Amino acid sequence: MERLIDPVIADLQHEYEEAIRRGDVWRSRSIRVAGYIAFWKVAGLAALSADRRLSRALAFALSTGTIITALLVWVTLAAVPPRIDYSGRTTWLVLYLIPQALTISVPVCLALGVFCRLRGRNPTGAARRTVLALAIGCSLASFANLGWITPAANNAFRVFLVGRPEVRGANELTIGELRRRVHLALPGEIPEALPPAFWYHARLALVAAPPVLCLFAFATATIRRGRSGLMVLATLTFFVGCYAFFTPSQVAELARWLPVSAIAWIPNTVVGLATIAIAFTRPRATEATAG
């Protein structure tokens, strides 16, 4: 407090009062915003330096999330037909694909951070509330991303790749447009390998993924160390693999046995069942309580 927080607050107050005294309203507002940013930056750095376990968890989760994002982008680029030459345009194509990849990598990154931070400890009520708030916030951000940002980026990717406007498919429709196509039984604007109901429920499943994965990480965090890491790795690998490597033809094959809406929820269902199984069978950790 004496070396970091108090000086930041004192500088903020002094510069803000000086701007008000001069009658420079916009300057005072910019100082306030800059002061808030500096405060939270210093507070965050202080928290990380004081809690090495938290800093290691964040570093591991962010590095893993970056790798998953790169993998998902690479999988999509690798699926581009060889006849399309996108050399010299790779940077823009990667930027257009990042929002779609983040819908999968961010929940996984959050779950890994929760697991690493609470591993081997009995979490307190404050820790539970923090995890719940993070999961809900991630879901809301994912809803905005999947509802509007990702469809616009996917459409820009398609147009930039082929060099001309294209008729939008299910991945380029906003959540409202996709919902209307499902409920009004509208025909697709382009031939789709899967019905719109699958893509609609897949988006809802991804929106629900952060709480599901966080509950799983929360449950496995109290398992003895020898077992928990392998379980988390296997489950999260399965979750990412369902979205990275399942092709429409494979999903269509599953549709012979299950409704397409149910297929979209398979990753979440498997993770949820694993969480329930762990909650009833796990041996409790006996280490210190996590704050």
C-alpha positions in Angstrom: 0.0 0.0 0.0 2.7 2.5 0.9 5.1 1.8 -2.0 2.5 1.2 -4.8 -1.1 1.9 -4.2 -1.0 5.1 -2.2 1.4 6.9 -4.6 -0.8 6.1 -7.6 -3.9 7.4 -5.8 -2.1 10.5 -4.7 -0.8 11.3 -8.2 -4.3 10.7 -9.6 -5.9 13.1 -7.1 -3.2 15.8 -7.6 -3.3 15.8 -11.4 -7.1 15.7 -11.5 -7.5 18.6 -9.1 -4.9 20.7 -11.1 -6.9 20.1 -14.3 -10.2 21.1 -12.5 -8.6 24.2 -11.2 -7.5 25.2 -14.7 -11.0 24.5 -16.0 -9.8 21.8 -18.4 -12.7 19.4 -18.2 -11.5 17.0 -20.9 -8.0 16.9 -19.5 -9.4 16.0 -16.1 -11.5 13.2 -17.5 -8.5 11.7 -19.4 -6.4 11.9 -16.2 -9.1 10.1 -14.3 -9.3 7.3 -16.9 -5.5 7.0 -17.1 -5.4 7.0 -13.3 -7.9 4.1 -13.0 -5.9 2.1 -15.6 -2.7 2.7 -13.8 -4.2 1.8 -10.4 -5.5 -1.6 -11.7 -2.3 -2.3 -13.5 -0.3 -1.7 -10.3 -2.7 -3.6 -8.2 -2.6 -6.6 -10.6 1.2 -6.6 -10.7 1.3 -6.4 -7.0 -1.1 -9.3 -6.6 0.9 -11.4 -9.0 4.2 -10.7 -7.3 2.7 -11.5 -3.9 1.0 -14.7 -5.0 3.4 -16.8 -7.0 0.9 -19.6 -7.3 -1.5 -17.3 -9.0 1.1 -15.9 -11.4 2.2 -19.4 -12.4 -1.5 -20.4 -13.0 -2.1 -17.4 -15.2 1.1 -17.9 -17.1 0.3 -21.6 -17.8 -3.3 -20.9 -18.7 -2.5 -18.0 -21.0 0.3 -19.9 -22.8 -2.0 -22.9 -23.2 -4.8 -20.7 -24.5 -2.5 -19.2 -27.0 -1.4 -22.6 -28.3 -5.0 -23.7 -28.6 -6.0 -20.6 -30.4 -3.1 -21.0 -32.9 -4.1 -24.7 -33.4 -7.7 -23.8 -34.2 -6.6 -21.1 -36.6 -4.2 -23.5 -38.3 -6.9 -26.2 -38.6 -9.2 -23.8 -40.4 -6.5 -22.5 -42.7 -5.4 -26.1 -43.5 -8.9 -26.8 -44.7 -8.8 -24.1 -47.3 -8.9 -25.8 -50.8 -5.5 -25.9 -52.5 -6.8 -24.1 -55.5 -7.2 -21.0 -53.4 -3.9 -19.1 -53.1 -3.9 -16.9 -50.0 -0.1 -16.2 -49.9 0.5 -12.6 -48.9 -2.8 -12.4 -47.1 -2.2 -14.8 -44.2 -2.0 -12.1 -41.5 -5.5 -10.8 -42.3 -7.0 -14.3 -42.5 -5.5 -15.2 -39.2 -7.0 -12.0 -37.6 -10.4 -12.9 -39.0 -10.2 -16.4 -37.5 -9.1 -15.4 -34.0 -12.6 -14.5 -32.7 -13.9 -18.0 -33.7 -10.9 -19.7 -32.0 -11.3 -17.6 -28.8 -14.8 -19.0 -28.2 -13.1 -22.4 -27.5 -9.7 -21.4 -26.2 -10.9 -18.9 -23.6 -13.2 -21.3 -21.6 -10.4 -23.9 -21.7 -7.9 -21.2 -20.6 -10.2 -20.2 -17.7 -10.7 -23.7 -16.6 -6.9 -24.4 -16.6 -6.3 -21.2 -14.5 -8.9 -22.3 -12.0 -7.5 -25.8 -11.7 -3.9 -24.6 -11.3 -4.8 -22.0 -8.8 -7.0 -24.2 -6.5 -5.2 -27.6 -7.1 -4.8 -29.6 -4.0 -6.7 -27.1 -1.8 -10.2 -26.9 -0.3 -11.6 -23.6 -1.8 -13.3 -21.1 0.4 -16.6 -19.4 -0.3 -14.9 -16.4 -1.7 -13.0 -18.6 -4.1 -16.2 -20.2 -5.2 -17.9 -16.8 -5.8 -14.9 -15.6 -7.7 -14.9 -18.6 -10.0 -18.6 -18.2 -10.6 -18.3 -14.5 -11.4 -15.4 -15.3 -13.9 -17.4 -18.1 -15.5 -20.5 -15.9 -15.9 -18.5 -13.0 -17.3 -16.8 -15.3 -19.8 -20.2 -16.6 -20.9 -21.5 -13.1 -21.5 -18.5 -12.2 -23.5 -18.8 -15.5 -25.4 -22.4 -14.7 -26.2 -21.5 -11.3 -27.7 -18.6 -12.9 -29.6 -20.6 -15.8 -31.0 -23.7 -13.7 -31.6 -22.2 -10.9 -33.6 -18.4 -10.6 -33.7 -17.5 -14.1 -34.9 -20.2 -14.2 -37.7 -18.9 -10.8 -39.0 -15.3 -12.1 -38.9 -16.2 -15.4 -40.6 -18.0 -13.5 -43.4 -15.0 -11.1 -43.8 -12.7 -14.2 -43.9 -14.8 -15.8 -46.7 -15.0 -12.5 -48.7 -11.3 -11.8 -48.2 -10.3 -15.3 -49.1 -12.2 -15.6 -52.4 -11.9 -11.9 -53.3 -15.6 -11.2 -53.8 -18.9 -11.1 -51.8 -20.3 -14.5 -51.0 -23.7 -15.7 -49.9 -23.6 -16.2 -46.1 -23.7 -19.6 -44.6 -24.7 -20.6 -41.0 -21.3 -19.5 -39.6 -21.8 -16.0 -41.0 -25.2 -15.4 -39.5 -25.8 -13.5 -36.3 -27.5 -15.4 -33.5 -30.8 -13.8 -34.2 -30.7 -14.6 -37.9 -29.7 -18.2 -37.2 -32.5 -18.5 -34.6 -35.1 -17.3 -37.1 -33.8 -19.7 -39.7 -34.3 -22.6 -37.2 -37.7 -21.7 -35.8 -39.2 -20.5 -39.1 -37.7 -23.4 -41.0 -36.2 -21.1 -43.6 -34.2 -22.6 -46.4 -30.5 -22.0 -46.3 -29.0 -19.3 -48.4 -26.3 -21.8 -49.5 -26.3 -25.6 -49.3 -25.4 -26.7 -45.7 -23.9 -30.0 -44.8 -25.8 -29.8 -41.5 -29.2 -28.2 -40.6 -29.2 -24.7 -39.0 -30.4 -26.3 -35.7 -27.0 -27.9 -35.2 -25.1 -24.6 -35.6 -27.6 -22.7 -33.4 -27.2 -25.3 -30.5 -23.5 -25.4 -31.0 -23.3 -21.7 -30.3 -25.5 -22.1 -27.2 -23.3 -24.9 -26.0 -20.2 -22.8 -26.4 -21.9 -20.0 -24.5 -22.6 -22.4 -21.6 -19.1 -23.9 -21.8 -17.3 -21.6 -19.3 -19.4 -22.5 -16.3 -19.4 -26.2 -17.3 -15.6 -26.3 -17.6 -15.0 -24.2 -14.5 -17.2 -26.5 -12.4 -15.2 -29.4 -13.8 -11.9 -27.7 -12.9 -13.3 -26.8 -9.5 -14.2 -30.5 -8.9 -10.9 -31.9 -10.0 -8.9 -29.3 -8.1 -9.4 -31.2 -4.8 -8.4 -34.6 -6.1 -5.0 -35.9 -5.1 -2.3 -34.6 -7.4 -1.4 -37.9 -9.0 -4.8 -38.2 -10.7 -6.2 -34.8 -11.2 -3.8 -33.5 -13.8 -4.3 -36.4 -16.2 -8.1 -36.2 -15.9 -8.1 -32.5 -16.7 -5.7 -33.0 -19.6 -7.8 -35.8 -21.1 -11.2 -34.0 -20.6 -10.1 -30.7 -22.0 -8.3 -32.4 -24.9 -11.6 -34.1 -25.7 -13.5 -30.8 -25.5 -11.1 -29.0 -27.9 -10.9 -32.0 -30.2 -14.7 -32.1 -30.7 -14.6 -28.6 -32.2 -11.2 -28.7 -33.9 -11.3 -32.1 -35.7 -14.9 -33.2 -36.0 -16.0 -32.8 -39.6 -19.5 -32.2 -40.9 -19.6 -35.7 -42.3 -18.8 -37.2 -38.9 -21.5 -35.1 -37.3 -23.9 -36.2 -40.0 -23.1 -39.8 -39.3 -23.9 -39.3 -35.6 -27.2 -37.7 -36.7 -28.4 -41.1 -37.7 -28.6 -42.0 -34.0 -29.1 -38.7 -32.3 -30.9 -35.4 -32.9 -28.5 -32.7 -34.3 -29.4 -30.4 -31.4 -28.2 -33.1 -29.0 -25.0 -33.7 -30.9 -24.0 -30.1 -30.4 -24.2 -30.5 -26.6 -22.1 -33.7 -26.5 -18.8 -31.9 -25.3 -20.7 -30.1 -22.5 -22.5 -33.3 -21.6 -19.4 -35.4 -21.3 -17.7 -32.7 -19.2 -20.8 -32.3 -17.0 -21.0 -36.1 -16.4 -17.3 -36.2 -15.5 -17.9 -33.4 -13.0 -20.8 -35.3 -11.4 -18.7 -38.5 -11.2 -15.8 -36.7 -9.6 -18.0 -34.8 -7.1 -19.4 -38.1 -5.7 -16.2 -40.2 -5.9 -13.2 -37.9 -5.4 -10.9 -38.3 -2.4 -10.7 -34.9 -0.7 -7.5 -32.9 -0.6 -6.1 -32.2 2.8 -3.9 -29.2 2.1 -4.3 -25.7 3.1 -7.4 -23.8 2.3 -7.3 -21.6 -0.8 -8.3 -18.0 -0.5 
